[in-house]
């Protein structure tokens, strides 16, 4: 199952201009970028200079492309760092073992920061798999780079985050299996039940914090990188649906409320909190597939989320 996100021929991503950095890590850099150190003067745009796109588990290149192409059109000067997380990172690999997977992405991030006059970073994470990747990337920055704080200027959470739930987790793991071979499906299903059950036991015995609990907590940790940046609230939008069978509506809405409460305690005005942490409900859409029914609305909200990066003050 670990190689499910990387086994398909990467022709779609190559056609979009991506270069493979390492397993699960790819980078797109526009041909012309006017916001680097070799330019004269300050930046002439407030668009993001780097988009960190953290795909969902088992995301195929053709599906990822549906998000890359609009970003390349909306923000043509932005680089795109694509992280295709692997299942073992989210299920059983200890944090220290994951650093080697995420470190190449950290190197890309450091290079971008060093060569960009005014770096502005948008993080877009899909499902718990992508949210886990964003959280682990921030931790790798801190642990491997001497306490480096990963810069985040805006955050999009699509179909995330969700709390650990046995049924939805099994469904997410089994529906994502790319093989149509019934024997492979059966073996992978047994593995999904076993690993999910083991994670639940570890949680009950308080041996280790499951990945889903960790990402749910860290994304709202006022001392981490996703809620506050130099005293300013980081604009955030949640895309969710009641008909999502893998991430429950109450988990997403509850997460937003926790974040708003922490911002309120940090001194932000109550009437601004629903705009800072914005909930966008889609009707009748499925997991990480909200753009299928309302693509124009989806991308308009992405644009609006980024515009709020210049507006949030206590």
Secondary structure, 3 states (H helix, E strand, C coil): CHHHHCCCCCHHHHHCCEEEEECCEEEECCCCCCCECCCCCCCCCCCCCEEEEECCCCCCHHHHHHHHHHHHHHCCCCEEEEECCCHHHHHCCCHHHHHHHHHHHHHHHHHHHHHECCCCEEEEEEHHHHHHHHHHHHHHHHHHCCCCCCCCCEEEEECCCCCCCHHHHHHHHHHCCCCCCHHHHHHHHHHHHHHHHHHHHHHHCCCCCCHHHHHHHHCCCCCCCCCEECCEECEEEEEECCCCCCCCHHHHHHHHHHHHHHHHHCCCCHHHHHHHEEEEECCCCCCCCCHHHHHHHHHHHHHHHHHHHHCCCC
